[in-house]
Amino acid sequence: MKKSKVSSNLSYFNIKNWHVVVIISVLVALYFHEILFLKSFFWEDFLYQFYPFRNFAAVAIAGGELPLWNPYTFSGTPFQADIQSALFYIPNILLSFFVTGGKLHFYWVELFIIFHYILAGVSMYYFAREIGISSLAGLFSGIVFTFSGFMITHAIHQVIICQVAWLPLIMLTFRHALLKQSLFYSIVSGLILGHAILAGFPQISLYIVFLMFLYFVFEIYFVVREKEFKKSFLLTLFAGKTIAVAIGLTAIQLLPTLELAPLSQRAEITYEKSIEGSLSWEQLLTVFMPKFFGASGAQGSTYWGPGAYWVFWETCFYIGIPALVLIIFALAGINKNKYTAFFIAIGLFGILYALGDNFLFHKFFFSYVPGFDTFRSIGRMTLYFTFGGALLAGIGIDQLSKLYTENNKKIKSTAYIIIIIGLALWLLTQGGIFQPSKMNDSSIQIHEIALSSAITAMVLLLVSGIIILLLYRKKIQYKFVLILFLLIQFVDLYLFGFNQNNSKTNPEEYFGRTSNLVEILKKEGEKEFFRINARQGGAMILDRNQGMIDKIFLMEGYTPLSLQRNFPPAKDWNGVCDLLNAKYRIAVDEKQRRMNLVTVDTYLPRVYLVNDMKIIKDETDLKNYMESGEFNPHTTVLFEESPDYIPQLSSEPVMGKAEITEYFLNRIKLRTYSTRDCFLVMSEVYYPDWNAYIDGAPQKIYRANWNLRAFPVKAGNHNIEVKFEPKSFFKGFWITLITIGLSLFGIVYSRMRKVNVKYNKDQGN
């Protein structure tokens, strides 16, 4: 499709591309100024998960280690295989350059997130221009997308923002690949898509790929309608190349993640679980009144709508009243722009799918379409409404310009409709429609929240309608209308969400509040290896992921893809802690409302030798035996399969010693001495592809004591090295490397071919 000519009314503002970059950058800086000036801080998952993740990875890379394994949380867990580690997402790698004093300051991660808002706005502008939207209207689309409810409420979910920021650029290059039948753009689109997937949120990855599929079907429809079957085949071929490049580029991440997934606590998800965080019919009101049901943010929660407090951000799809008003004008020109119909369709689909069990779409996709049965919080599908709505608003600006040039009466009728809606909303609020029938303290607060949201929507609707009416009556110039709409749109979204993420909890102070305790633990850790049980019920003396900040070994952790077998069964909790080498354990005084760490002397060492073994292959039988109290881990090790070599068994203690000499993220060096053949037990979490080398000879490691590692060791002195060598990672590494090589070759080849074609054409002339 050729870009449409900008009307004479918009020629006032035929702004240049770099102007847009500057404007969006300034607006983003203004929106997040409190965070930029360290007056406020990102909160929730940023604090509890993503900052610890980024710190751990950046520090490891800066120190010359690739963090495939994380020994500091959940008694040890795969790190790179957890897709939210986003280890190979390029901006995350760059964070390693900002490590100082053995830590990554949280501010760099905050800046990194804020940068992605600029990327989102600028890339949306370029995509809008690509489909024929004028420059100023494209800027409007960029503002709507960047500061939408979806983007702002998900600022705490770094991985979501990092993926969504690339969405317009993915669609732009994918469109080029299809319409230009270009190898170059197929590869570039695949590389951008793959890189976005590496940002680490598979649910959004699925939604992006499915959106690309819908767009592909949309373009194919028009080709087939013209009976250009050869062209339809070529479009399919170039679309396939894009997906192939993306899969190849992400193999280094996807293969380890696919290995981890069935071993994680999210291996299976029920239909009932999948509809958590879905949209309800009454929440459709929030398209006009985003905080009608209250809000949940860094300042606390006033949310009283369907579901838990976090449903607020999982179902927020507000894009601003001015944007909604302009979408009405886009609808008026639906016959003049084929993309208008597409964006309307995906917007409606996003909302209807997000309704979950309240509509039929999710049930169908959950049952019959691979991938859609894997995730909960399906309210995130409102991303489609946000994406489509932002572009429709831009189209609406251009359509309004055309109607104004034609002095079309549709402007007047639309203005009256908007004013009537605003007045109706005002009358409803005055009539007490939002007031509960029985008032108490709680219902009064609910009423005030709903009333405030309704009044805000009413004012914005009335102002928008009056401006459009004045435009029609030639009372104000068109250029001022555009400026007013841009300002009102930004102010609307600013007032909606500027304080959403402004927490007063400084991450440095949060993790530093226990600095004295951490220093004691680290000093003690220089003498021996041990873990810490830092949580009991709701009490928590150290943050779950603090191990990744301070390099201390914790039993606890926080990540969606934690292993199913985190904690071994035992007669009581102390038995669990003993097996996991927990020397320090939280003690809670309920009466005094105090907590502290206490030491115990019953914990098992990190590595030790035993003479006896028992094989229990059935998981239920193993669990029952370990919980019965008959199991003595000091003398016996439990296997679920027979080891390749079984020493002569004895219930007597081993005459010998095992000690760790060097400890790294992905490998451990040990020395052992024993007077007889025995078993070496490691209080390290078992996972496939941990391999042992005894005096250089390979030795298989077996899962022992439910979730730990053990293997036979012969009598005498031995130097042992245990390494994490995941085959899935190395296989993925080579696939990714080959994909990068072939992609670079394809890019160079396509550019050279284009130059040669141009040269031959010039020679012919």
N, C-alpha and C positions, 0 to 999 in steps of 0.2 A: 504494500500500500504506500502510495506517495504521501509525503507530509502535506497536510492541508495548508493553504495560504492563511497567514495571519490577517485577520480583518483590520480595517483601518482604525477601528477603536483600540485594538491591542497594539498598534504600531507605536503608541506612546511608550510602551513598556517592552520593546523587543530587546530584553536584557541579554547580556552575554553569559556564556556558561560559567565563567569565573566569578561573575557577580553572584550567581546562585550558590556557588561553593562558599563564598564569603558570607552571604546572608544566612544560609543554613548553619554554618559554623558559629556565627554570632548568636543566633537564636538558641542553638544547643547549649552554648556557654551560658547564656542568660537563664535558660531553664534549669540547668544543673549548677548554678553559680555557688550555692551553699556547699555543695560537695567539692567543687573545684577549689574553693577557698578554705576547705577543711573545717567549715562550721557544722557540717552534717556529713553523714556517712551512709553508704548503702547498707542494707540490713538483711535479716533473715538468712536465706540460703547463701547469699554472698558471704556473710560472716561465718556461717557454720560449715559450709561445704566448699564454695568455689575459691575463696581466698586461701584456705589451707591447701587445696589441690594445687593451685598455681604456685604457691610458695614451695611446696614439696618438689614439684617438677622443675621449677626454675633453679632452685638451689642444687638439685642433683645434676642437672645439665651443666650448670656453671662449674660444678666440681668434677666434671668429666665422666659422670655416670649416667647411663640411660635408665630411668626408673621403671623397669618392667615390673618390679615387685615393691610393695609397700609394707615394711615390717612393723610399722608404728601404730597401725589401727587394726582392730579385729584380730589381734594376735598374729597378724600377717595376712595380706590379701593381694590378689593381682591388681596392679595399678594401671598399667598401659592397656590391659584388656578391658578395663572399665571404660566404656566409650566416653563418659563424661570427664575423663582425665584429659581428653582432647590434646594429647601429647604432641601430635604432629600438625596441629593447627598452627600455621606460621606465626601469627601474632603471639601465641603462647610461647613459642620457642624464643621469640625476641625478648620476652620478659627476663630470660636468663642473663641478659646483658645488664640488668638493673639490680642484680643481687649484690648487696654490700653487707659485710659483717656476718655472713652466713644466713642472711634472711632477705626476702623480697618484701619491700615496704608495700603495704596494702594500697597506697595511693596510686602506684603504677597500674595496678589492676583496675582501679576505679577509672583512671584516665583511659585505659584500654577499652573499657565498656562504653564510656561516653563517646569515644572516637567512632564506635560502630553506629551510633545515632546519626552522626554526620554522614557516614557511609550510606546508611539507609535513605536519608533524605536526598542526597546527591544522586544515588543510583536510581531512585524513583523518578527524579526529575528527568534523567536521561532516557529512562524507559518511556515516560510520558511523551517526550519529544519524539521518540522513535515511532510511536503510533499516531503521530500527527497532532498532538496537543501543543498549543502555543507555549512560548517560553514562560510567560507569567503564570499561565494556567498550570504548567508543569511544576513551577515553584510551589504553587498552592497544593498540588498533589503531594509534593515532597514534604511539605509542612504537615499535612493531614496524616500521612503515613508515619512520619518520624515521631510525632507527639500524640499518636492515637492511644486510646485506652489500653489496647493490647500491648503496645510497645512499652508504655510507661509502667504499667502494673507488673510487667515481666522483667523489669530492670534487675530484679534480684536473681533472676535466672539467666546468668551470663550466657550459657550455652544456647538458650533460645534466641536471645538478642543477636548473638554472633551469626546464627544461621539466617534469621529473618532479614538481617541487614543486607545480605547478598541476594535476596530473592529477586528484586527488580533487575539486577544485572544478569542473573541467571536467565530470566525470561527474555531480556533484551538480546543476549547472544544466542539463545535457543531460537528465537524468532528469526534472527539473521541466518542461522544454520538452515532453517526450513525454507524460508522464502528465497534466499540467495543460493540454496543448494550448495553450501560452502563447506568444504572440508576444514578450512581454517576455523570458521566459527563453530563447527561441530566439536572440534578439539578444544577450543577455548571455552565453550559452554560446558563441556564435560569437566575440564580442569577447575572451573569456578564452582560448579556443582559439587565435585568431589571435595574440593577444599572446604566448602560450606559444611558438607557432611562430617568432615574431620573436626568441625567445631564441637560436635559431641552431643546431639540430641536426636535420637532416631525417630521419635514421633514427628517432629517438625521436618526431618529429612523425608519421611514418608509423605507428608502433606505436600511438600514442595514437588517431589517427583510426580505425585498424582495430579497436581495442578499443571505440570508440564504435559502430562498425558492428556488432560482435558483440553489444553490449548492445541495440542497436536491433532486431536480428533476434530476440533473446531476448524482448523486450517484444512485438514483432509476433506472435510465435508464440502467445502467450496470447490476444491479441486475435483472431487468425484462428481459433483453436480454439473461441472463443465465437461465431464467425461474425459478428463485428462488422466487416464489410468497410469500411464508411464510416469507422469509427474508425481502421482500419489505414491508409487513405488519408491521413487527417489527420496521423497520426503520421509518415508518410513526408514529408508536406509540411513539418512543423515541423523534422524532422531535416535536410531539404534547406536550410531557411532558415539553420540553424546553420552548416552547411558553407559556404553562399554568403557569409555575413557573414565567416567566417574567411578565405576566399579573397580576398574584396575587401579586407579589412583588411591582409592580408599582401602584396598586389600590389606595393607599393613595394619589397619585398624579393625576392619570388619571380621577378618578371620579369627583373631584372638577374642573378639567380642562374641562371635558366634560360638566359640568354645566355652566361654564363661557363662553365657546366658542360661543354658540348661542346668548349670550348677549353682545358679544364683537364686535368691529368694523371690525373684520375679520370673521364674521359669514358666509359670502358668498364670493366667489371669482369667477369672470367671466373668461371665456377662454382667453379673451384678456389680462386680468390682469395676468393670469397664465404664459403667455409667456414672461413677463418682465424678463430681466436677462437671456435670453436664448442665446445659441451660434449661430453665423451666419456662413455660409459656408466659407467666407473669413477669419474668425478667426481660421480656421484649420491651417493656416500658423503659428500660435503661438505655435504649438507643437514643431517647430524648433526655432522660433524667438518670444519668449514670450512677448517682448516689441515692436514688430513691429508696433502696433497701439498705442504706448505710454504706460504709466503706471499711476496708481493712488495710491498714498501712503501717508505716514506721511509727506513727503517733498513737497507735492503738486500734482497736476494732469497735465500730458501731454497727457492724453488719448484722442485720436481722432477717435476711432473706433465706431462701432455700439452701440447705446444706450447711457445712461448717464455715468458719471465718475465711478460709482460703479459697472458697468458691467465688468470692468477690473478684479476685484477680484471674481466676481460671475462666471466668465467663464475661469479663469486661470487654465490650466491643464498641465503646463510644468513639466516634470520630469527629464530633463537634456539630453544633446546630448549623453554622454557616455551610459546612460541607453537605449536610443533609438537604438544606435548601437548594443548593446548586445542583444536587443530584436530580431534583425535580426537573430542572431545565435540561439535564442530560437525557432524561426520559422523553422529553418532547422531541428530541432529535434522533430517536432510536432508529428511524428508517434511513438516516443519512450517514451513520457510522456503525459498521457491523460489529465493532469492538464494544459498543455500548451494550448490545445484547449479551455478549460473552461475559462482561463484567457484572451485569445484573444477575446472570445465571449463576456464576460462581459465588457471588455474594449471598444469594438466596440459598444455594446449596450449603454454604458454610454454616449459616444459621440453622437450617433444618437438620443438618447432621449433628450440630452441637446440641440439639434438643434431646439427643440420646433416646431413652425409652419413651419420650413424649412424642416421637415421630418414628416413621418406619425406616428411614435411611440407615441409621446406625445399626439397627438389628440386621438388616440385609448385608451391610458391609462386614459386620462382625462375623456373620455366618458363612459368607461366600467369597470374600475378597481377602487374599493373603496379606498379612501385616496389620490389618485393622482390628484383629482380635488380640493385639499385644499390649494396648495402651489404655490407661484410664485418663481422666481429665480431658474428655473429648470436647469440652468447651473451647479448647485451643483451636478448634477448626474455624472459629470466628476470625482467624487470620485471613481466610478467604474474603470475608466481608470487609475487613480492614483494607486489604490490598485492592479489591475491586472498588470499594467505596472511595478510596483516595483518587483513583483514576477517573471514576465517574464524576467526581467533584471538579476535576480539571476539565473534563469534557463539558461539564455544565457551564463553566466560565466562558468557554468558546461559543457554546450554543447561545448563551445570554447575549454575547456580543453580536451574534448574527441577528437575533431577534430584535435587538436594539437598533441595529442598522436598518432593519426592515420596518421599524416602528410597529412591530407585531403586538397585537392586543393580548397575546398569551402572557406577556410580561405582567400586564395589569391583573388579569384573572388569577395568575399564580400568586402575585403579591397579596391579593385579597384572601386567597385560600390560606396563606401562611399567617396573615393577621388574624383571621377567624380562628385558626387552630390555637394561636397564642391567647386570644381572648377567651376561648372555650376553656383552656387550661386555667386561666385566671378565675373564671367563674366557678370551675370545679373546686379549686382550692378555697375560694371564699365560701362555697356552699358546704364545705366540710367533708368532701368526698374522701379525703385522705386522713380523716380523723376517726380513730377506733370508736366503736359504739360504747365500750366501757373503758373509762380512762383510769389508769394508775400511773405510778412513776415511770414504769417501763414503756407503757403505751404513749405517754406524753412525749418521751424522748423520741420514740419511733415516729410519732406524728410530726414533730419538729424537723426531723431529718427529711422525711418525705416532702413536707411542705417547702422546705428550703430548696430542695432539688427541683420541685415543680415550678417554683417562682423563678428560679434561674433560667429554666428552659423557656418559660413564658416570656421573660424579658428578651432573651436572645431571639426568639421567634418574632416577637413584635418589632424589635429593632431591625431585623433582617427584612421583614415584610415591608416596613415603612421605607427603608432605603431603596428597595426595588421599586416601590410605588413612586417615590420621588424621582427615580431615574426615568421611569416611563413618562412622567409628566414634565421632564426636562428641567426639573428644579435643581438637579446636581449633575455634574459632568460624569461621564462614564469612568474616566481615569480615577476620580475620587471614590467612586463605588468600588473599584478594584482594590484600592488602597484600604478602604474601610473593611472590606471582606477579609483581606489578608490579616489586618490587625485584629479584627474581632475573632477570627478563627484561632489565631495564636493565643490571644487573651483567654478565650474560652477553654482551650486545652491546657493552658498554663494554670488557670484557676482550678481546673479539674484535678491536675496531678502534680503540680510543682512540689507539693509537700509529701507526696506519696512515699518517697524513698528517703526522706531526710531524717534519718535516725541520729540520735545523739550518742549512740554507743560507738566510741572510737575503737576500732579493731585492735589497735596497739595496746590500748588500756585494757580491753576485754581479755586478750590473751596474756597481758602482763600482770593482771591482778593477782596471779598466783606465782609470780616470778621467784619469790623466796623459796616456796615449796619446790618449784621446778629445779632450782639450783641445787637444793639438797638431794633431790632424786638423781640428777645428772652426776653429781659428785659421787653418790653411792653407786651409780651405774659404772663408774670407772673401775670398781673392784669386782663386780660380778654382773652377769646378765639376769634381769628379772623384768616382770611386767607389773602393771598397776591396774587394779580394779577401781575405777574412779566413779562408778555410778551404781546407785541402789535405788530402784523405783524412780521417783521424780527428783531425787537428790543427785547432784553431779558436782564433784569438787574440781574436776578438770573438764574442759570441753571435749566432746567425743572425738574431734579431729585435731586436738591440740598436739598429739604426737607428731603430726606432720609439720607443725610449727617449731616445736622445741626438741624434736628427735628423742622422745621418750616412748617406751613401749607400752601401749595401752591395750586392754582387752576390748574396749569399746571402739566405735567408729560411726560414721554417718555417710552412707552412699546408697543409692537405690539398688545397685548390683552387688550387694554384700552376699557372701557365700551362704548356702543353706546350712552348712555344718560349721557355724561360727563357734559354738560352745558345745563341748562334749557332755553327754549325760553323766550324772553322778548321783550319789545318795542325797547330797545337799549342795547348796551353792558353794560352800567352802571346798567341797570336793572338786567342783568345776574349776575354781580358782587355783587349787593345788595343781591340777593337771596342766593348767596354762601358765605355770611359773609365776603366779602373782604373789610377790613378796609383800606388796603394800595393798591394802584394801580399805575402801571407804567405810567409815563407821559413823552412823547417824544417831544423834541424840534427839529423839522426837520431842521430849519435854523441854529441853533447853534450846531446841531448834538450832542445833549446831552440827557440823560435820567435820571430820578429820580423817587423816590416813593413819592406819595402824599397821604395824609389821606383824607377820606370823612366821613360825618356823616349820610349818608343815608343807610348805610349797615344794614342788619337785624342781630340780635344777633345769636349766635350759637344755642341757644335754646330759645323758646318764646311761649307764649300762645295766642290763638285766639278764638273768639266766633262763627265765621261764617264759613260755608263750602259750597262747590259746587261740584257736581259729574258730571264729563264729561268722559264718557267711551271711546269715539272714540279718537284715538291718534291725528288725523289731526285736529279735532275740538278743542282739548285741546291746541295744539300748536298755532292755530289761535287765540284762546281766550287770551292766555298768551302774545301774540305779539300785541294784539289790544290796549293795554293800559288800558283796563277796569279792569284788575285784580289788586286788592290791597292786597299784601301779608301780610301787617301789621294787617289786620283784618280778612282775609279769607284764608282758606286752600282748595286746589283743590285735590280731590280724583278721581281715575279711577274705584273704586268699592265702594260700600256702606259699611261703618264701621259697626261692630257688635253692636255698641251702638252710638246713635246720641244725643248729648246734645241739650237742647233748644237753637236754633240759635239766634244770635243777631249781628248786625253790630257795636255794641258799643265795645270799647276796654275792655279787661279783667282786672278786679281788682285782681291782683295777681302777682306772680313772679315765674320764673323758672331759676335755676342756676346749673351749673356743679360743683360737689364737688370733683370728682376724674376722671381722664382720663387715660385710658390705651389703648393699641393697639386694643384689642378684646372686651373691655367692658368700659362702661361709667356709672358713678354714678351721679344722679341728685337729687335735692330737688325741689318740687313745692308747691306753695300755691295759691289758688284761692277761690274767694267767691262764684263761681258757676261752674257747670260742663262746660268743655271746651275742646279744643284740644291742645296737646303739639306738636309743630313743631320743628324738629331738622334739622339744616342746615348740615346734614350728608347724604352722598350718600346712597340711598336705594339699598339693595341687599338681595336676599332671605336668610332666616335663621338668620336675625337679630331679636332678640326677646326681648320684654320688660317684666319686672317684677315690678309691682306696689305694694309696701309693701309686696313683696314676691309672689303675685298672678300673673300668666302669662297673658300677654296682647299682642295681635297681633299688629305688626307694619305694617302700610300701606304705599304704595308709594304715595307721595304727591308732589304737585308743580313740576311735571314731573320726578324728580329724587331724591327727598329728602324723609325724614321719618316723619310720624306723627301718632298719635293715641289719642283716647279720654282719658281724665283724669277727675275724679269727683272732686267736691269741697272739700276744706280742705287742710291739709298738707299731703304730700306724699314723701316717699323715693322710688326712682325709679332706677332700674339698667337695662341697655340695654346691651345685650350680643350677640356676634357673635358666633352662634352655628351651623355651617354648617353640615347638616346631611350627605352630600356626603363625607366630610372629615372623620367623625367618622365611617361611613360604610367602607370606604376605609382603614382606620386605622386597623380595625379588620380583614379585608381580608388580608392585608399585614402581620399582626402579625401572623395569622393562617398559611399563606404561609411560613413565616420564620420558624415557629415551625415544620411544616410538612417537609420542606426542610432539616432542621437539623436532623430530625428523619430519613429521607430517606438516607442522607449522612452516618450517623452512621450505619444504617442497611446494606447499601451496602458494607461498609468497613468491618463490622463484618462478613458478608456473604462471602466476598472474603477471609478473614482470615480462616474461617471454611473450605471452599473448599480446600484451600492450605493445611490446617492441615490434613484433611481427605485423601488428595492425598498423603501426606508424610507418613501417617500411613499405607496406602495401599502398599507403596513401602517398 
